Amino acid sequence: MEPDEELLGVVVHSGLILVRGSGAVAALRRITAFPDGLSLDATVVALDIHAEAAGRREREATVQRLEDAVARQELEATARQEHWDLLEKEGKAAAERAHQRRRAMIERRSLPRYDEGHALRMAVLTRGGDTDWGETKWLDPYQSTSSSSEDRYRLEASFWTSPLPAAGLLTLACAWPEIGLPETMTDVVLPDLAARAAEAKPLWAGPTAP
């Protein structure tokens, strides 16, 4: 998921350090509000041995994503063949039930483990009650770029979370332990969030739209 590219969102927060280690730091450049969610623009800078670890981790994550994609394609191909075989033997209803079970298994296996996927972990936490934590939703970047040299690494990544957080309270968890950034929770208060998000403007208006 990502923000509507036909809308200009409203910047509701900027310049926030999420977690800092001895040789690495993660921060939010800005939070941009849209009617149906928030765009989080994050940056990570790592130096020296931390930069080496970040570059290595990113390469490993890229390989892992490619392997996961191939494995998923193979599982889906097997599921399709089993569906047709069962359809011939036991009929449509039985084949459909088996297909749904297989689909659920594929979806579960496609969810990333904590040590897989993108190197920077970002999550939004919601409260289940006054004190208890409810859902933890790990986010995938909808766009990212990185650059590295022998002693410096930089990542720029944008994350999308929807819907808008209740009461304008955004609780973030951020981590990259392999480069010295432990999991850290940050509360961000965004006053009048719904009203400000509603101020997002369309790029095109009326008869000028293509």
C-alpha positions, 0 to 999 in steps of 0.5 A: 500500500502507498499514498494516493499519488494524485493527492498532495498530503499535509506535513504534520510532523518533521525532524524526529530521531527514532533510535541512535547507536554508537555508529548509526542513527534512524530518524523520520524526516517527515510524516505526511497526512492523507485522508486514509493514512500516513506516509512516513519518510525515514532515513538511516545513516551508518558509519564505519563497521556499522556501514559495512554491516548495513550494506551486507544486511541489505544484500542478504535481504534482497537475496531473501526476497528473491528466494521467497518470491520464487518459493511462493510461485512454486507453491502457487503452481502446485496449488493450481495443479492440485486444484484441477486434479481434485476437481476432476476426482471429487467435484467443485465444492471439495476442490474449492475447500482444498484450494482455500486451505492451500491458499491460507497456508501459502499466505502464512508462509509468505509472511516475513519472519523478524530476521527476514525481508527489509533491513530496517524494521518499522511497525505501528502499535495500537492499544487494545485498551487503556494499558494493554497493547493490541495489534502490532503492524510491521510495515514494508517500505513502498519506496526506498533508495540506498547508497554506500561506500567503505565507511558510510551507508545511507538509506531513505525509505518511505512507509505507509500506514492506514488508517489514521491513528485514533486520537492522533497518537502514533506509536512507532517501533523501530529497529535494526539490531544488526547495525546497533539500533535496538528496538525502540518505541516512540510516541508521536502526538499529531493534534487535529490529525483528521482535520489536517489530513482532510486538507490534502489537495488533488494535483488535478482539479475540475476540467483540467484533469487528464 
